[in-house]
Amino acid sequence: MPWCEPCARYLSPNSVSVVGTCPKCGERVTDADGGLATSQKVPWHFWVFAGAAVVYLGWRLLQGVWMLVT
């Protein structure tokens, strides 16, 4: 759980900026264990969905071009 020392409050992980700073005061926040907070990686299933969307849209583009040609 990220902790902002100057604001003296806990932050939700989603409210911490990408670089690990407090949205209110801009200071670096620490985790509950005392280490600096880091951003989390994008989940693997997001990339699966993004890849499927690219394949689907590419296929639809090919179908559209084929329909214009014939």
PDB file of N, CA, C and O in Angstrom:
ATOM      1  N   MET A   1       0.858  -1.171   0.000  1.00  0.00           N
ATOM      2  CA  MET A   1       0.000   0.000   0.000  1.00  0.00           C
ATOM      3  C   MET A   1       0.902   1.230   0.000  1.00  0.00           C
ATOM      4  O   MET A   1       1.676   1.417   0.939  1.00  0.00           O
ATOM      5  N   PRO A   2       0.821   2.079  -1.035  1.00  0.00           N
ATOM      6  CA  PRO A   2       1.660   3.278  -1.084  1.00  0.00           C
ATOM      7  C   PRO A   2       1.330   4.264   0.042  1.00  0.00           C
ATOM      8  O   PRO A   2       0.170   4.462   0.404  1.00  0.00           O
ATOM      9  N   TRP A   3       2.375   4.863   0.574  1.00  0.00           N
ATOM     10  CA  TRP A   3       2.237   5.813   1.682  1.00  0.00           C
ATOM     11  C   TRP A   3       2.957   7.100   1.316  1.00  0.00           C
ATOM     12  O   TRP A   3       4.121   7.075   0.914  1.00  0.00           O
ATOM     13  N   CYS A   4       2.257   8.236   1.456  1.00  0.00           N
ATOM     14  CA  CYS A   4       2.857   9.549   1.214  1.00  0.00           C
ATOM     15  C   CYS A   4       3.200  10.161   2.568  1.00  0.00           C
ATOM     16  O   CYS A   4       2.310  10.456   3.366  1.00  0.00           O
ATOM     17  N   GLU A   5       4.479  10.349   2.820  1.00  0.00           N
ATOM     18  CA  GLU A   5       4.932  10.886   4.109  1.00  0.00           C
ATOM     19  C   GLU A   5       4.518  12.348   4.306  1.00  0.00           C
ATOM     20  O   GLU A   5       3.997  12.669   5.374  1.00  0.00           O
ATOM     21  N   PRO A   6       4.719  13.259   3.333  1.00  0.00           N
ATOM     22  CA  PRO A   6       4.310  14.657   3.559  1.00  0.00           C
ATOM     23  C   PRO A   6       2.804  14.822   3.774  1.00  0.00           C
ATOM     24  O   PRO A   6       2.383  15.644   4.588  1.00  0.00           O
ATOM     25  N   CYS A   7       1.993  14.050   3.054  1.00  0.00           N
ATOM     26  CA  CYS A   7       0.530  14.150   3.212  1.00  0.00           C
ATOM     27  C   CYS A   7       0.031  13.305   4.377  1.00  0.00           C
ATOM     28  O   CYS A   7      -1.095  13.497   4.837  1.00  0.00           O
ATOM     29  N   ALA A   8       0.851  12.370   4.862  1.00  0.00           N
ATOM     30  CA  ALA A   8       0.506  11.458   5.957  1.00  0.00           C
ATOM     31  C   ALA A   8      -0.780  10.689   5.658  1.00  0.00           C
ATOM     32  O   ALA A   8      -1.714  10.666   6.459  1.00  0.00           O
ATOM     33  N   ARG A   9      -0.800  10.051   4.465  1.00  0.00           N
ATOM     34  CA  ARG A   9      -1.981   9.257   4.116  1.00  0.00           C
ATOM     35  C   ARG A   9      -1.590   8.130   3.172  1.00  0.00           C
ATOM     36  O   ARG A   9      -0.599   8.201   2.445  1.00  0.00           O
ATOM     37  N   TYR A  10      -2.408   7.094   3.216  1.00  0.00           N
ATOM     38  CA  TYR A  10      -2.247   5.979   2.290  1.00  0.00           C
ATOM     39  C   TYR A  10      -2.910   6.331   0.971  1.00  0.00           C
ATOM     40  O   TYR A  10      -3.903   7.058   0.942  1.00  0.00           O
ATOM     41  N   LEU A  11      -2.367   5.818  -0.112  1.00  0.00           N
ATOM     42  CA  LEU A  11      -2.914   6.052  -1.446  1.00  0.00           C
ATOM     43  C   LEU A  11      -3.299   4.719  -2.070  1.00  0.00           C
ATOM     44  O   LEU A  11      -2.693   3.689  -1.774  1.00  0.00           O
ATOM     45  N   SER A  12      -4.291   4.742  -2.920  1.00  0.00           N
ATOM     46  CA  SER A  12      -4.602   3.521  -3.666  1.00  0.00           C
ATOM     47  C   SER A  12      -3.534   3.364  -4.751  1.00  0.00           C
ATOM     48  O   SER A  12      -3.017   4.364  -5.251  1.00  0.00           O
ATOM     49  N   PRO A  13      -3.198   2.135  -5.118  1.00  0.00           N
ATOM     50  CA  PRO A  13      -2.161   1.942  -6.142  1.00  0.00           C
ATOM     51  C   PRO A  13      -2.485   2.642  -7.463  1.00  0.00           C
ATOM     52  O   PRO A  13      -1.572   3.058  -8.177  1.00  0.00           O
ATOM     53  N   ASN A  14      -3.762   2.775  -7.795  1.00  0.00           N
ATOM     54  CA  ASN A  14      -4.133   3.425  -9.053  1.00  0.00           C
ATOM     55  C   ASN A  14      -3.957   4.934  -9.012  1.00  0.00           C
ATOM     56  O   ASN A  14      -3.834   5.564 -10.063  1.00  0.00           O
ATOM     57  N   SER A  15      -3.941   5.531  -7.822  1.00  0.00           N
ATOM     58  CA  SER A  15      -3.816   6.985  -7.735  1.00  0.00           C
ATOM     59  C   SER A  15      -2.367   7.454  -7.808  1.00  0.00           C
ATOM     60  O   SER A  15      -2.120   8.638  -8.034  1.00  0.00           O
ATOM     61  N   VAL A  16      -1.409   6.555  -7.623  1.00  0.00           N
ATOM     62  CA  VAL A  16       0.004   6.910  -7.709  1.00  0.00           C
ATOM     63  C   VAL A  16       0.359   7.089  -9.180  1.00  0.00           C
ATOM     64  O   VAL A  16      -0.038   6.277 -10.016  1.00  0.00           O
ATOM     65  N   SER A  17       1.106   8.148  -9.503  1.00  0.00           N
ATOM     66  CA  SER A  17       1.471   8.399 -10.896  1.00  0.00           C
ATOM     67  C   SER A  17       2.427   7.323 -11.406  1.00  0.00           C
ATOM     68  O   SER A  17       2.928   6.504 -10.635  1.00  0.00           O
ATOM     69  N   VAL A  18       2.669   7.340 -12.698  1.00  0.00           N
ATOM     70  CA  VAL A  18       3.524   6.332 -13.326  1.00  0.00           C
ATOM     71  C   VAL A  18       4.937   6.371 -12.759  1.00  0.00           C
ATOM     72  O   VAL A  18       5.582   5.329 -12.641  1.00  0.00           O
ATOM     73  N   VAL A  19       5.419   7.541 -12.411  1.00  0.00           N
ATOM     74  CA  VAL A  19       6.775   7.670 -11.877  1.00  0.00           C
ATOM     75  C   VAL A  19       6.835   7.466 -10.369  1.00  0.00           C
ATOM     76  O   VAL A  19       7.912   7.564  -9.780  1.00  0.00           O
ATOM     77  N   GLY A  20       5.693   7.182  -9.729  1.00  0.00           N
ATOM     78  CA  GLY A  20       5.671   6.878  -8.303  1.00  0.00           C
ATOM     79  C   GLY A  20       5.567   8.082  -7.398  1.00  0.00           C
ATOM     80  O   GLY A  20       6.125   8.081  -6.301  1.00  0.00           O
ATOM     81  N   THR A  21       4.862   9.111  -7.836  1.00  0.00           N
ATOM     82  CA  THR A  21       4.708  10.305  -7.016  1.00  0.00           C
ATOM     83  C   THR A  21       3.263  10.472  -6.568  1.00  0.00           C
ATOM     84  O   THR A  21       2.341   9.933  -7.179  1.00  0.00           O
ATOM     85  N   CYS A  22       3.085  11.226  -5.495  1.00  0.00           N
ATOM     86  CA  CYS A  22       1.759  11.512  -4.944  1.00  0.00           C
ATOM     87  C   CYS A  22       1.027  12.476  -5.877  1.00  0.00           C
ATOM     88  O   CYS A  22       1.630  13.441  -6.346  1.00  0.00           O
ATOM     89  N   PRO A  23      -0.264  12.238  -6.160  1.00  0.00           N
ATOM     90  CA  PRO A  23      -0.991  13.147  -7.046  1.00  0.00           C
ATOM     91  C   PRO A  23      -1.259  14.518  -6.414  1.00  0.00           C
ATOM     92  O   PRO A  23      -1.501  15.489  -7.131  1.00  0.00           O
ATOM     93  N   LYS A  24      -1.220  14.605  -5.084  1.00  0.00           N
ATOM     94  CA  LYS A  24      -1.531  15.864  -4.399  1.00  0.00           C
ATOM     95  C   LYS A  24      -0.298  16.750  -4.232  1.00  0.00           C
ATOM     96  O   LYS A  24      -0.324  17.928  -4.587  1.00  0.00           O
ATOM     97  N   CYS A  25       0.790  16.179  -3.686  1.00  0.00           N
ATOM     98  CA  CYS A  25       1.962  17.001  -3.385  1.00  0.00           C
ATOM     99  C   CYS A  25       3.129  16.777  -4.349  1.00  0.00           C
ATOM    100  O   CYS A  25       4.037  17.607  -4.401  1.00  0.00           O
ATOM    101  N   GLY A  26       3.132  15.692  -5.104  1.00  0.00           N
ATOM    102  CA  GLY A  26       4.187  15.440  -6.075  1.00  0.00           C
ATOM    103  C   GLY A  26       5.429  14.774  -5.515  1.00  0.00           C
ATOM    104  O   GLY A  26       6.389  14.557  -6.255  1.00  0.00           O
ATOM    105  N   GLU A  27       5.442  14.441  -4.225  1.00  0.00           N
ATOM    106  CA  GLU A  27       6.598  13.771  -3.614  1.00  0.00           C
ATOM    107  C   GLU A  27       6.574  12.281  -3.922  1.00  0.00           C
ATOM    108  O   GLU A  27       5.515  11.708  -4.180  1.00  0.00           O
ATOM    109  N   ARG A  28       7.764  11.649  -3.894  1.00  0.00           N
ATOM    110  CA  ARG A  28       7.847  10.202  -4.094  1.00  0.00           C
ATOM    111  C   ARG A  28       7.155   9.500  -2.936  1.00  0.00           C
ATOM    112  O   ARG A  28       7.302   9.902  -1.782  1.00  0.00           O
ATOM    113  N   VAL A  29       6.402   8.452  -3.245  1.00  0.00           N
ATOM    114  CA  VAL A  29       5.714   7.687  -2.209  1.00  0.00           C
ATOM    115  C   VAL A  29       6.459   6.384  -1.971  1.00  0.00           C
ATOM    116  O   VAL A  29       7.181   5.897  -2.842  1.00  0.00           O
ATOM    117  N   THR A  30       6.275   5.829  -0.782  1.00  0.00           N
ATOM    118  CA  THR A  30       6.914   4.568  -0.432  1.00  0.00           C
ATOM    119  C   THR A  30       5.849   3.502  -0.225  1.00  0.00           C
ATOM    120  O   THR A  30       4.690   3.806   0.057  1.00  0.00           O
ATOM    121  N   ASP A  31       6.265   2.244  -0.369  1.00  0.00           N
ATOM    122  CA  ASP A  31       5.374   1.129  -0.060  1.00  0.00           C
ATOM    123  C   ASP A  31       5.313   0.958   1.449  1.00  0.00           C
ATOM    124  O   ASP A  31       6.060   1.603   2.184  1.00  0.00           O
ATOM    125  N   ALA A  32       4.429   0.093   1.904  1.00  0.00           N
ATOM    126  CA  ALA A  32       4.288  -0.156   3.336  1.00  0.00           C
ATOM    127  C   ALA A  32       5.575  -0.723   3.936  1.00  0.00           C
ATOM    128  O   ALA A  32       5.846  -0.524   5.120  1.00  0.00           O
ATOM    129  N   ASP A  33       6.377  -1.434   3.119  1.00  0.00           N
ATOM    130  CA  ASP A  33       7.624  -2.007   3.628  1.00  0.00           C
ATOM    131  C   ASP A  33       8.772  -1.000   3.643  1.00  0.00           C
ATOM    132  O   ASP A  33       9.872  -1.333   4.084  1.00  0.00           O
ATOM    133  N   GLY A  34       8.536   0.231   3.167  1.00  0.00           N
ATOM    134  CA  GLY A  34       9.559   1.269   3.211  1.00  0.00           C
ATOM    135  C   GLY A  34      10.273   1.506   1.902  1.00  0.00           C
ATOM    136  O   GLY A  34      10.966   2.514   1.761  1.00  0.00           O
ATOM    137  N   GLY A  35      10.128   0.606   0.928  1.00  0.00           N
ATOM    138  CA  GLY A  35      10.770   0.794  -0.374  1.00  0.00           C
ATOM    139  C   GLY A  35       9.979   1.759  -1.237  1.00  0.00           C
ATOM    140  O   GLY A  35       8.794   1.993  -0.996  1.00  0.00           O
ATOM    141  N   LEU A  36      10.634   2.317  -2.240  1.00  0.00           N
ATOM    142  CA  LEU A  36       9.948   3.240  -3.137  1.00  0.00           C
ATOM    143  C   LEU A  36       8.898   2.492  -3.950  1.00  0.00           C
ATOM    144  O   LEU A  36       9.131   1.365  -4.389  1.00  0.00           O
ATOM    145  N   ALA A  37       7.760   3.112  -4.147  1.00  0.00           N
ATOM    146  CA  ALA A  37       6.672   2.499  -4.911  1.00  0.00           C
ATOM    147  C   ALA A  37       7.021   2.518  -6.395  1.00  0.00           C
ATOM    148  O   ALA A  37       7.579   3.494  -6.897  1.00  0.00           O
ATOM    149  N   THR A  38       6.694   1.449  -7.083  1.00  0.00           N
ATOM    150  CA  THR A  38       6.930   1.357  -8.519  1.00  0.00           C
ATOM    151  C   THR A  38       5.613   1.091  -9.226  1.00  0.00           C
ATOM    152  O   THR A  38       4.660   0.597  -8.624  1.00  0.00           O
ATOM    153  N   SER A  39       5.571   1.419 -10.498  1.00  0.00           N
ATOM    154  CA  SER A  39       4.352   1.159 -11.260  1.00  0.00           C
ATOM    155  C   SER A  39       4.263  -0.333 -11.568  1.00  0.00           C
ATOM    156  O   SER A  39       5.273  -1.037 -11.600  1.00  0.00           O
ATOM    157  N   GLN A  40       3.049  -0.796 -11.792  1.00  0.00           N
ATOM    158  CA  GLN A  40       2.836  -2.207 -12.063  1.00  0.00           C
ATOM    159  C   GLN A  40       2.842  -2.449 -13.559  1.00  0.00           C
ATOM    160  O   GLN A  40       2.513  -1.561 -14.346  1.00  0.00           O
ATOM    161  N   LYS A  41       3.223  -3.675 -13.952  1.00  0.00           N
ATOM    162  CA  LYS A  41       3.241  -4.040 -15.358  1.00  0.00           C
ATOM    163  C   LYS A  41       1.821  -4.230 -15.872  1.00  0.00           C
ATOM    164  O   LYS A  41       0.889  -4.474 -15.106  1.00  0.00           O
ATOM    165  N   VAL A  42       1.683  -4.111 -17.178  1.00  0.00           N
ATOM    166  CA  VAL A  42       0.393  -4.356 -17.820  1.00  0.00           C
ATOM    167  C   VAL A  42       0.129  -5.855 -17.763  1.00  0.00           C
ATOM    168  O   VAL A  42       1.036  -6.636 -18.052  1.00  0.00           O
ATOM    169  N   PRO A  43      -1.083  -6.291 -17.401  1.00  0.00           N
ATOM    170  CA  PRO A  43      -1.386  -7.718 -17.307  1.00  0.00           C
ATOM    171  C   PRO A  43      -1.254  -8.421 -18.658  1.00  0.00           C
ATOM    172  O   PRO A  43      -1.456  -7.810 -19.708  1.00  0.00           O
ATOM    173  N   TRP A  44      -0.915  -9.699 -18.620  1.00  0.00           N
ATOM    174  CA  TRP A  44      -0.700 -10.470 -19.845  1.00  0.00           C
ATOM    175  C   TRP A  44      -1.967 -10.585 -20.667  1.00  0.00           C
ATOM    176  O   TRP A  44      -1.900 -10.620 -21.895  1.00  0.00           O
ATOM    177  N   HIS A  45      -3.128 -10.645 -20.018  1.00  0.00           N
ATOM    178  CA  HIS A  45      -4.357 -10.827 -20.782  1.00  0.00           C
ATOM    179  C   HIS A  45      -4.732  -9.565 -21.563  1.00  0.00           C
ATOM    180  O   HIS A  45      -5.507  -9.644 -22.516  1.00  0.00           O
ATOM    181  N   PHE A  46      -4.199  -8.411 -21.178  1.00  0.00           N
ATOM    182  CA  PHE A  46      -4.400  -7.211 -21.991  1.00  0.00           C
ATOM    183  C   PHE A  46      -3.723  -7.381 -23.341  1.00  0.00           C
ATOM    184  O   PHE A  46      -4.288  -7.022 -24.374  1.00  0.00           O
ATOM    185  N   TRP A  47      -2.508  -7.929 -23.334  1.00  0.00           N
ATOM    186  CA  TRP A  47      -1.780  -8.111 -24.589  1.00  0.00           C
ATOM    187  C   TRP A  47      -2.440  -9.171 -25.463  1.00  0.00           C
ATOM    188  O   TRP A  47      -2.406  -9.066 -26.689  1.00  0.00           O
ATOM    189  N   VAL A  48      -3.042 -10.192 -24.849  1.00  0.00           N
ATOM    190  CA  VAL A  48      -3.778 -11.196 -25.624  1.00  0.00           C
ATOM    191  C   VAL A  48      -4.955 -10.527 -26.324  1.00  0.00           C
ATOM    192  O   VAL A  48      -5.184 -10.757 -27.512  1.00  0.00           O
ATOM    193  N   PHE A  49      -5.698  -9.706 -25.598  1.00  0.00           N
ATOM    194  CA  PHE A  49      -6.837  -8.998 -26.183  1.00  0.00           C
ATOM    195  C   PHE A  49      -6.374  -8.041 -27.279  1.00  0.00           C
ATOM    196  O   PHE A  49      -6.997  -7.970 -28.338  1.00  0.00           O
ATOM    197  N   ALA A  50      -5.293  -7.308 -27.037  1.00  0.00           N
ATOM    198  CA  ALA A  50      -4.792  -6.362 -28.032  1.00  0.00           C
ATOM    199  C   ALA A  50      -4.357  -7.095 -29.297  1.00  0.00           C
ATOM    200  O   ALA A  50      -4.620  -6.625 -30.405  1.00  0.00           O
ATOM    201  N   GLY A  51      -3.696  -8.237 -29.145  1.00  0.00           N
ATOM    202  CA  GLY A  51      -3.293  -9.025 -30.315  1.00  0.00           C
ATOM    203  C   GLY A  51      -4.489  -9.544 -31.088  1.00  0.00           C
ATOM    204  O   GLY A  51      -4.499  -9.515 -32.318  1.00  0.00           O
ATOM    205  N   ALA A  52      -5.504 -10.022 -30.366  1.00  0.00           N
ATOM    206  CA  ALA A  52      -6.717 -10.515 -31.026  1.00  0.00           C
ATOM    207  C   ALA A  52      -7.421  -9.381 -31.764  1.00  0.00           C
ATOM    208  O   ALA A  52      -7.943  -9.591 -32.859  1.00  0.00           O
ATOM    209  N   ALA A  53      -7.443  -8.198 -31.190  1.00  0.00           N
ATOM    210  CA  ALA A  53      -8.076  -7.054 -31.850  1.00  0.00           C
ATOM    211  C   ALA A  53      -7.328  -6.675 -33.123  1.00  0.00           C
ATOM    212  O   ALA A  53      -7.954  -6.343 -34.129  1.00  0.00           O
ATOM    213  N   VAL A  54      -6.007  -6.719 -33.093  1.00  0.00           N
ATOM    214  CA  VAL A  54      -5.210  -6.403 -34.282  1.00  0.00           C
ATOM    215  C   VAL A  54      -5.469  -7.425 -35.380  1.00  0.00           C
ATOM    216  O   VAL A  54      -5.636  -7.054 -36.542  1.00  0.00           O
ATOM    217  N   VAL A  55      -5.505  -8.702 -35.029  1.00  0.00           N
ATOM    218  CA  VAL A  55      -5.774  -9.749 -36.022  1.00  0.00           C
ATOM    219  C   VAL A  55      -7.167  -9.564 -36.611  1.00  0.00           C
ATOM    220  O   VAL A  55      -7.333  -9.632 -37.829  1.00  0.00           O
ATOM    221  N   TYR A  56      -8.166  -9.332 -35.770  1.00  0.00           N
ATOM    222  CA  TYR A  56      -9.541  -9.160 -36.241  1.00  0.00           C
ATOM    223  C   TYR A  56      -9.669  -7.953 -37.162  1.00  0.00           C
ATOM    224  O   TYR A  56     -10.255  -8.053 -38.240  1.00  0.00           O
ATOM    225  N   LEU A  57      -9.123  -6.811 -36.743  1.00  0.00           N
ATOM    226  CA  LEU A  57      -9.233  -5.602 -37.558  1.00  0.00           C
ATOM    227  C   LEU A  57      -8.440  -5.726 -38.856  1.00  0.00           C
ATOM    228  O   LEU A  57      -8.853  -5.196 -39.887  1.00  0.00           O
ATOM    229  N   GLY A  58      -7.313  -6.415 -38.813  1.00  0.00           N
ATOM    230  CA  GLY A  58      -6.555  -6.668 -40.042  1.00  0.00           C
ATOM    231  C   GLY A  58      -7.347  -7.517 -41.017  1.00  0.00           C
ATOM    232  O   GLY A  58      -7.356  -7.245 -42.217  1.00  0.00           O
ATOM    233  N   TRP A  59      -8.013  -8.546 -40.509  1.00  0.00           N
ATOM    234  CA  TRP A  59      -8.846  -9.404 -41.349  1.00  0.00           C
ATOM    235  C   TRP A  59     -10.000  -8.609 -41.954  1.00  0.00           C
ATOM    236  O   TRP A  59     -10.307  -8.764 -43.136  1.00  0.00           O
ATOM    237  N   ARG A  60     -10.643  -7.755 -41.146  1.00  0.00           N
ATOM    238  CA  ARG A  60     -11.748  -6.944 -41.663  1.00  0.00           C
ATOM    239  C   ARG A  60     -11.251  -5.947 -42.718  1.00  0.00           C
ATOM    240  O   ARG A  60     -11.971  -5.657 -43.673  1.00  0.00           O
ATOM    241  N   LEU A  61     -10.049  -5.429 -42.561  1.00  0.00           N
ATOM    242  CA  LEU A  61      -9.468  -4.538 -43.556  1.00  0.00           C
ATOM    243  C   LEU A  61      -9.250  -5.279 -44.869  1.00  0.00           C
ATOM    244  O   LEU A  61      -9.574  -4.764 -45.939  1.00  0.00           O
ATOM    245  N   LEU A  62      -8.704  -6.481 -44.789  1.00  0.00           N
ATOM    246  CA  LEU A  62      -8.510  -7.286 -45.998  1.00  0.00           C
ATOM    247  C   LEU A  62      -9.842  -7.592 -46.671  1.00  0.00           C
ATOM    248  O   LEU A  62      -9.935  -7.542 -47.898  1.00  0.00           O
ATOM    249  N   GLN A  63     -10.864  -7.905 -45.899  1.00  0.00           N
ATOM    250  CA  GLN A  63     -12.185  -8.163 -46.475  1.00  0.00           C
ATOM    251  C   GLN A  63     -12.726  -6.918 -47.172  1.00  0.00           C
ATOM    252  O   GLN A  63     -13.309  -7.019 -48.251  1.00  0.00           O
ATOM    253  N   GLY A  64     -12.542  -5.765 -46.575  1.00  0.00           N
ATOM    254  CA  GLY A  64     -13.016  -4.522 -47.183  1.00  0.00           C
ATOM    255  C   GLY A  64     -12.301  -4.208 -48.480  1.00  0.00           C
ATOM    256  O   GLY A  64     -12.933  -3.805 -49.458  1.00  0.00           O
ATOM    257  N   VAL A  65     -10.986  -4.388 -48.500  1.00  0.00           N
ATOM    258  CA  VAL A  65     -10.215  -4.154 -49.721  1.00  0.00           C
ATOM    259  C   VAL A  65     -10.635  -5.150 -50.792  1.00  0.00           C
ATOM    260  O   VAL A  65     -10.807  -4.778 -51.953  1.00  0.00           O
ATOM    261  N   TRP A  66     -10.800  -6.408 -50.411  1.00  0.00           N
ATOM    262  CA  TRP A  66     -11.213  -7.439 -51.368  1.00  0.00           C
ATOM    263  C   TRP A  66     -12.587  -7.112 -51.958  1.00  0.00           C
ATOM    264  O   TRP A  66     -12.819  -7.331 -53.147  1.00  0.00           O
ATOM    265  N   MET A  67     -13.491  -6.594 -51.138  1.00  0.00           N
ATOM    266  CA  MET A  67     -14.825  -6.248 -51.616  1.00  0.00           C
ATOM    267  C   MET A  67     -14.757  -5.070 -52.600  1.00  0.00           C
ATOM    268  O   MET A  67     -15.532  -5.024 -53.555  1.00  0.00           O
ATOM    269  N   LEU A  68     -13.846  -4.125 -52.379  1.00  0.00           N
ATOM    270  CA  LEU A  68     -13.701  -2.999 -53.298  1.00  0.00           C
ATOM    271  C   LEU A  68     -13.083  -3.423 -54.626  1.00  0.00           C
ATOM    272  O   LEU A  68     -13.427  -2.881 -55.676  1.00  0.00           O
ATOM    273  N   VAL A  69     -12.179  -4.382 -54.580  1.00  0.00           N
ATOM    274  CA  VAL A  69     -11.481  -4.834 -55.788  1.00  0.00           C
ATOM    275  C   VAL A  69     -12.405  -5.668 -56.663  1.00  0.00           C
ATOM    276  O   VAL A  69     -12.376  -5.530 -57.886  1.00  0.00           O
ATOM    277  N   THR A  70     -13.214  -6.518 -56.076  1.00  0.00           N
ATOM    278  CA  THR A  70     -14.069  -7.402 -56.880  1.00  0.00           C
ATOM    279  C   THR A  70     -15.439  -6.846 -57.103  1.00  0.00           C
ATOM    280  O   THR A  70     -16.264  -7.480 -57.760  1.00  0.00           O
TER     281      THR A  70
END
